[in-house]
Amino acid sequence: ILGFEEATCPMSFELTAEHEALRSVVREFAAQEIAPHVEEWDRAHHFPVEIVRRMGELGLIGAIFDEEYGGGGGDFTSLCVAIEEIGRVDQSMGITLEAAVGLGINPIAEFGSAEQKRQWLPDLVTGKNLAAFGLTEPGGGSDAQGATRTRADLDGGEWVINGSKAFITNSGTPITSVITITALTGPDEISSILVPAGTPGLTVEPAYDKLGWHASDTHGLVFEDVRVPESNLLGERGRGFHQFLATLDDGRIAIAALAVGLIQACLDLSSEYAVEREAFGRPIGSNQGIAFKLADLDVALEAARLLTYRAAARKDSGRPIKQAAARAKLFATEAAVTATRVLTQVMGGYGFIEAGPAARLYRDAKILEIGEGTSEIQRLIIARGLGLPVR
């Protein structure tokens, strides 16, 4: 019966008291320690290392990881709550948290050997250091598997790596300690390898001058005869691409949470402005042309939030998440882009000025539809889940 599998899942749920308590803590932290500096960081393209360390001290980076390594042993939903609240104030710090956990730590925690976990996780989980995830290559785009050109050849017990990566988050910060990359280790064989920061032959290119996420760290990487021990292989040889696909499923839910934070910020700002701003002798929010836009935005926010936390709940309960993650990311990120258009339209000329938050949110939103799988890729995944023979 179509939909039977979905019908066996809870159709509604509430966050626990612990989740809501976490939300309050993160919201206060974001309001007090991030919000006063957001515009300055955005203008200066400044990556605030001290805030990353504070997120580590608060347990946000290590929330979902084992207590053995300094983590909180919490669930994935807790991470989504934290990302939503940070992203509500600053998308740059929201993606920094998301990438630190989902792309940086998660591959090592999921696929690393006991020795690799002991070596890397304690400082990563506590926010002392950051890790990065090197999958995308120049010209690769969504065809990450077919476009892999970076090679790693064994030579005397060492991997010798040559190639390049593009658009890698958290890869060039002062506290980046390790980068997990995919590389060809044989014909049609992609493996994952840990490359410590500062390894000879690894060049971190200048930071990109991006449209948005100005306070987020993003670089291209070049590998020229980079040598690392054979033991730096992460998981099984030849399973690298499969490992990264699993990592991306988790990341898509987290990106959806980041988008939910942005939608909430747009709704808050739009509603406040619509009450305060007067035209023709009354608040502009009394006009249906404005009020209906915000009503629609409220519905989109609730739908995005429910899709996101339903997907997170599926992960926490051990259910398959590929379809749920794709739905959440597709809807939430596209709704986020729409939300910034609504905010800018409601604020009129003031929404077009860089001095306010609307322009920053507008710039930050677009990448949500692209990173960790474009909207087109999410539609492809969903269509295949319907049994359609789409390619």
Steps between C-alpha positions, in 0.01 A plus 500: 500500500646835401597705803483205742853555623423864566175414674688294758690811614363755748311771314559761770749549778622759746851591602584389851549728798873438466493618138312815596742566786787469253322740266480759778870467580606529136263788432643696793856425390427609142329819614775601741822383334425484126227751414692815605785414258326348199498807276864576577612143430301499178653825374855397594466136385631414846496142630457525880708217645399603851132428423584152370685434824201626698266270308734219599500605863119505500496145367335590169770350280523180702131465580440179304832323559607244757587620848818296468639771272357798688160505332157531649357170377188679377275440201507645150191709569701692761754596235222623270357716779842657558559561127155655459555744786852598392381535139214722609759758607789429262502257210881511480537366854214260439678339205826501696332293770325274248820432305709455814271220611347341192786534256798527732450268796233261377708309239769431760247406768309270265777336300825564686709236673535501877842663465373767258217585738739527794733722298251745353165500678577647846618837367238507223206411722589766756548773239873546551556404137296473180495234229396536137343279234660503153270349238426756227760557228536789255247449223343209684173644625234241578693222323735455794569134423562525128696825536751371755849555362702522820721191528663323793766241418674274750875540516705344777221493755378851419221645291632752246216739418472725195199705395273780618175572679262796483256679735623329818350643821715536815811394308721805556426624850774550761358201689445257209684180592400240241324472164327181387518468121382263232756376249539234233705217650456272200292465183143606584595481869438800725631496855501745791830619644582723797741783418631699799507877453847629424616182326775589247357532151153604619416854389198680639407754235380852588148518642222539245333839467148362534156646437395408854621318811772766528609392849524134402837354401508352147806414289628301208767240574792377290691177565847464350675177600339517843618202706303354789531158670312207349318476835327833421256309280154566648289185510522240224695560183264570210209602725577870513220621278241290681622644831460852374151432365394384846659812647308720258163351599558616858628835375190565294282488809739736675495741204121491516525603866727786398237606245228485766702744709522739207126479429426574866728804489325630188155449650602673823651799322215529248231486766673756720549739210143454377368610841738794545506643148208725416377613162181687415433542871511136610750211548582330171417168666133599494506466121410158365781528245748486790301295751435215257868479406591457866221249557637291214850534640381376839351190334824438309699531823284245681512258207879532471545452873278191508675340202838571657428369847309203366810405299716552810263281703528225239878509530482490878269197484723315251261521204617564141541871436599546135153603379413694815830690486449588133145623564606711796795658323309568179201665665678686778775649283268613223266648762799684649578667168136601468504632857783741421309633200197557721709679763664724243166582338336582833787728601510670161799728448634424847518134408737587216754672723801308629481670839208279603455123535277449196779530244725262695224241534419537130863430408536214746187314391586399144781261587256294706345377173845396374723366778486132604296415192314745279121523486516309174687214669240491780221474243691219329528308829132551578392396149709183518341426836164508322624226269538727200771398249651849502871545430 
